[in-house]
Amino acid sequence: MKKVSVWMFLFSMLLATGCAPTTKYAWNNYDQKLYDHYKNPAEYEQFVEDLKNTIEEGDESGRVPPGIYAEYGFVLYESGKTQESLLYFQKEHDKWPESRILMTKMTANAQKQTNKNKKPITIEALPVQTQGAPQ
């Protein structure tokens, strides 16, 4: 009787391990990476690379987590890559309806910044010489 109960216990434990939840999104330890970034801001480049890897792996599996496109877009925006940031803001906007209002505002700000960085072309006028006037 004791052997049967031991085997039943082991069998039930084996079944329970098969019930481990699978994650819906490919977070790739994002929360720990974000914490490390806040703890050690000097390792900013590593955080940016981790974000990029999370997006690439999520794109491959079709499981990019909510907010990751926006986070990476904001990183690009902060570094002055406003054209690239617009692409990621748009991806976040399209994939997650909940973030559309924020992404619309972020896109507008990035476009303003892009337009501000463009310098208008000015044409200098040459002085007009009139006939018979002293120079």
Secondary structure, DSSP 4 states (H G I P E B T S, - for coil): -HHHHHHHHHHHHHHHHTTPPPPSS--TTHHHHHHHHHH-GGGHHHHHHHHHHHHHHHHHHT-PPTTHHHHHHHHHHHTT-HHHHHHHHHHHHHH-GGGHHHHHHHHHHHHHHHHHHSPPP--PPPPPPPTT---
